[in-house]
Each structure stands twice: as C-alpha cells, then as structure tokens.
Amino acid sequence: MCRYETEYLKEYKMIDLLADIIVYPDGHYKVLDFDELLEYMENETITPKEFLQSIKAFTKVITDINDGVFPYVELDKYNI
C-alpha cells in the first residue's frame, strides 16, 4: 500500500503505507506487514493521520477485491 504526493511538476513522492496485499491470479490474496503497521503506530513512528490513511486505503482495496472490482481496469494498459 502506498500513496503518491506531487512534489514538483512531474515528480512524485511515494509514501509507503506499510501493509501489503498480494493478489494472486485466481483472486485469493495474502496480507503482509500488517503487524509492522501496528508496530509503527504503537512506537509513534507514524502519525495517527498516516495510520488512518493506511487503514482506509487497505480497507478499500480489500473491499474491492472481495467485491470483484479489483484488479482495476487502468492497470490493464500496463499489462500487469
């Protein structure tokens, strides 16, 4: 999970939101590093706002996978 922030004109800054989701071709998925996300929050390595951003993004992707909306169509143009 990550988000992108515009830095300058065509440059982007990628923010790692820590939790990872591996989606397999048959549609099942595996969650990785969720414990790392919780640990970062407990140790105040990330802010509460960053924690919530990660949880919201994570929840959206999991919901989309379960609803059959993922993978997203825009990924098709990259042959992913």
Backbone as JSON, one array per atom type, in Angstrom:
{
  "sequence": "MCRYETEYLKEYKMIDLLADIIVYPDGHYKVLDFDELLEYMENETITPKEFLQSIKAFTKVITDINDGVFPYVELDKYNI",
  "N": [[0.85, -1.17, 0.0], [0.57, 2.16, -0.86], [0.82, 5.72, -1.23], [0.77, 8.51, -3.41], [2.32, 11.65, -3.64], [2.31, 14.81, -5.14], [5.26, 16.39, -5.86], [7.0, 18.19, -7.38], [6.15, 19.64, -10.43], [6.43, 17.18, -12.51], [7.33, 15.22, -10.83], [7.06, 12.72, -8.34], [6.34, 11.81, -5.0], [6.57, 8.9, -3.22], [4.75, 7.41, -0.68], [5.12, 4.96, 1.63], [2.68, 2.93, 2.91], [2.89, 0.8, 4.51], [1.31, -1.74, 5.1], [0.87, -4.63, 3.1], [-0.61, -6.17, 0.23], [-0.89, -9.09, -1.48], [-2.16, -10.12, -4.47], [-3.36, -12.91, -6.03], [-3.53, -14.58, -9.27], [-5.86, -16.2, -9.3], [-7.56, -14.82, -7.7], [-7.48, -15.01, -4.92], [-5.97, -13.67, -1.94], [-3.16, -12.43, -0.04], [-2.22, -11.02, 3.01], [0.35, -8.94, 4.09], [2.74, -7.67, 6.42], [1.01, -6.27, 8.11], [1.24, -6.35, 10.83], [3.54, -4.88, 11.12], [2.65, -2.32, 10.48], [0.95, -1.84, 12.67], [2.84, -1.94, 14.71], [4.44, 0.27, 14.05], [2.62, 2.3, 14.58], [2.17, 1.96, 17.34], [4.73, 2.53, 18.29], [4.93, 5.14, 17.64], [6.13, 5.83, 15.24], [4.87, 6.48, 12.96], [2.32, 8.9, 12.24], [-0.94, 9.38, 13.79], [-2.66, 10.22, 11.75], [-1.39, 9.25, 9.41], [-1.56, 6.53, 9.96], [-4.35, 6.14, 9.88], [-4.81, 6.81, 7.18], [-3.51, 4.69, 5.93], [-5.01, 2.48, 6.88], [-7.54, 3.11, 5.79], [-6.97, 3.03, 2.99], [-6.11, 0.37, 2.75], [-8.45, -1.01, 3.58], [-10.2, -0.23, 1.53], [-9.03, -1.44, -0.76], [-9.12, -4.2, -0.05], [-11.91, -4.5, 0.2], [-12.65, -3.95, -2.46], [-11.37, -6.1, -3.77], [-12.79, -8.27, -2.67], [-15.32, -7.63, -3.64], [-15.01, -8.05, -6.31], [-14.08, -6.01, -7.91], [-11.46, -5.39, -8.16], [-8.7, -6.65, -10.03], [-7.95, -3.25, -10.91], [-9.22, -1.62, -13.78], [-7.6, 0.29, -15.05], [-5.04, -0.7, -14.75], [-4.73, -2.55, -16.72], [-3.7, -1.41, -19.07], [-1.02, -1.42, -18.62], [-0.25, -3.97, -18.81], [-0.27, -5.54, -16.51]],
  "CA": [[0.0, 0.0, 0.0], [1.31, 3.42, -0.88], [0.13, 6.86, -1.83], [1.69, 9.39, -4.11], [2.12, 13.08, -3.46], [3.02, 15.6, -6.13], [6.33, 17.21, -5.3], [7.26, 19.25, -8.35], [5.62, 19.38, -11.76], [6.24, 15.79, -12.92], [7.97, 14.32, -9.88], [6.14, 12.24, -7.32], [6.9, 11.26, -3.78], [5.81, 7.73, -2.83], [4.69, 7.2, 0.76], [4.8, 3.57, 1.93], [1.69, 2.83, 3.97], [3.34, -0.36, 5.27], [0.59, -3.0, 4.87], [0.95, -5.09, 1.72], [-1.59, -7.16, -0.2], [-0.52, -9.81, -2.7], [-3.35, -10.69, -5.08], [-2.99, -13.97, -6.96], [-4.39, -14.62, -10.47], [-7.16, -16.82, -9.05], [-8.37, -13.91, -6.9], [-7.22, -15.02, -3.47], [-4.95, -12.7, -1.58], [-2.4, -12.61, 1.19], [-1.89, -9.76, 3.67], [1.68, -8.94, 4.69], [3.24, -6.49, 7.13], [0.01, -5.56, 8.89], [1.81, -6.23, 12.17], [4.5, -3.77, 11.06], [1.84, -1.1, 10.54], [0.53, -1.67, 14.06], [4.04, -1.65, 15.5], [4.82, 1.67, 13.78], [1.67, 3.16, 15.29], [2.45, 1.83, 18.77], [6.01, 3.18, 18.57], [4.8, 6.52, 17.17], [6.98, 6.05, 14.07], [3.95, 7.16, 12.03], [1.32, 9.71, 12.94], [-2.3, 8.82, 13.72], [-3.21, 10.52, 10.42], [-0.8, 8.29, 8.47], [-2.14, 5.24, 10.3], [-5.71, 6.12, 9.34], [-4.71, 6.77, 5.72], [-3.16, 3.33, 5.56], [-6.16, 1.61, 7.15], [-8.57, 3.42, 4.8], [-6.54, 2.51, 1.69], [-6.11, -1.08, 2.9], [-9.85, -1.45, 3.61], [-10.76, -0.02, 0.18], [-8.52, -2.46, -1.68], [-9.69, -5.49, 0.37], [-13.32, -4.48, -0.19], [-12.71, -4.06, -3.92], [-11.02, -7.48, -4.12], [-13.93, -9.12, -2.3], [-16.47, -7.29, -4.48], [-14.69, -8.36, -7.69], [-13.75, -4.79, -8.63], [-10.01, -5.41, -8.32], [-7.78, -5.56, -10.33], [-8.54, -2.09, -11.52], [-9.11, -1.61, -15.24], [-6.49, 1.12, -15.53], [-3.81, -1.48, -14.73], [-4.67, -3.33, -17.95], [-2.87, -0.77, -20.09], [0.38, -1.67, -18.29], [-0.08, -5.42, -18.91], [0.04, -6.06, -15.17]],
  "C": [[0.89, 1.23, 0.0], [0.4, 4.51, -1.43], [1.18, 7.74, -2.46], [1.31, 10.83, -3.83], [2.91, 13.8, -4.54], [4.05, 16.47, -5.42], [6.55, 18.43, -6.19], [6.75, 18.78, -9.7], [5.4, 17.91, -12.09], [6.94, 14.8, -12.0], [6.96, 13.95, -8.8], [6.91, 11.66, -6.14], [6.01, 10.09, -3.37], [5.91, 7.55, -1.32], [4.25, 5.75, 1.0], [3.84, 3.54, 3.11], [1.79, 1.5, 4.71], [2.6, -1.67, 4.98], [0.65, -3.36, 3.39], [-0.12, -6.14, 1.47], [-1.07, -7.78, -1.48], [-1.79, -10.45, -3.22], [-2.89, -11.68, -6.15], [-3.96, -14.02, -8.14], [-5.76, -15.25, -10.24], [-8.05, -15.99, -8.13], [-8.13, -13.97, -5.4], [-6.07, -14.08, -3.17], [-4.31, -13.03, -0.24], [-2.04, -11.23, 1.72], [-0.53, -9.9, 4.35], [1.91, -7.62, 5.43], [2.18, -5.69, 7.88], [0.52, -5.35, 10.32], [2.83, -5.09, 12.24], [3.78, -2.43, 11.15], [1.43, -0.82, 11.98], [1.71, -1.31, 14.96], [4.49, -0.2, 15.3], [3.9, 2.63, 14.52], [1.96, 3.14, 16.79], [3.73, 2.58, 19.16], [6.06, 4.65, 18.15], [5.8, 6.85, 16.06], [6.18, 6.73, 12.97], [2.93, 7.92, 12.87], [-0.03, 9.0, 12.9], [-2.94, 9.07, 12.35], [-2.68, 9.53, 9.38], [-1.36, 6.88, 8.71], [-3.54, 5.12, 9.7], [-5.72, 6.09, 7.82], [-4.41, 5.36, 5.24], [-4.34, 2.38, 5.75], [-7.27, 1.85, 6.13], [-8.22, 2.86, 3.43], [-6.59, 0.98, 1.69], [-7.54, -1.62, 2.82], [-10.49, -1.32, 2.24], [-10.31, -1.12, -0.77], [-9.1, -3.83, -1.33], [-11.17, -5.57, -0.02], [-13.47, -4.65, -1.69], [-12.35, -5.47, -4.4], [-12.21, -8.39, -3.86], [-15.16, -8.86, -3.15], [-16.22, -7.57, -5.96], [-14.36, -7.15, -8.54], [-12.25, -4.7, -8.92], [-9.63, -6.67, -9.09], [-8.47, -4.44, -11.09], [-8.25, -2.06, -13.01], [-7.92, -0.82, -15.72], [-5.14, 0.39, -15.5], [-3.64, -2.29, -16.02], [-3.75, -2.72, -18.99], [-1.38, -0.99, -19.83], [0.72, -3.16, -18.36], [0.33, -6.04, -17.58], [-0.94, -7.17, -14.84]]
}
